[in-house]
Amino acid sequence: MNPLDLAPVIPVVVIDDVSTAVPLARALVAGGLPVIEVTLRTPVALDAIERIAAEVPQAVVGAGTVRTRAEVTDARNAGSRFLVSPGCTPRLVSAALGSGLAFLPGVATVSEAMSLLEEGITEMKFFPAEAAGGVPFLKSIGGPLPQVRFCPTGGVRLATAPDYLALPNVACVGGTWLTPAEALKTGDYARIEALAAEAAALRP
Ligand code: 3PG
């Protein structure tokens, strides 16, 4: 299972209320986005991953914002199928590789991408995508490092996703636009499903 190959968009979600985790995951799956990145930015994130892993078998749930060795362990124990990090320190990379889970480390420079290639990693998150150079950066890096596949995240929206997805070195994109805070607050899962369906249609 490679999370990069299952859908054109990976929803990046911030869960404040754990009771929203399962209905939120069901809505994303129903809309056609089975890969879900739950960011470890809230106290209930691990609990949310655990519930989604247990109750939504069609979802491929992973942990995002993984920054430390301890978070790698916690995320794996909660049932994460993959790990995403905003950056790529040597300690974190070694812990993530040791976890046996799919790992998407974040890069924003050519040298970071080259360091990961030295570790045998060829799939990376490009973060923060819009702020770090966006589509022109990925076009440029595709010349010297054509073997890297990216998931650009950070400032990517429905309107800009197609420009990224058209690049040969982009596998999928990530973003938070699919799960607006107000929809989660009001329990508007129909809206989340509709946003997911719109994103899932971006590429067959
Ligand atoms: C991430 O952690 O990948 C970003 O916070 C997502 O960025 P976005 O909110 O601009 O989509």
Residues whose N, C-alpha, C, O or C-beta is under 5 A from the ligand:
A	BS01	3PG	V12 T153 G154 G155 V156 G174 G175 T176 W177
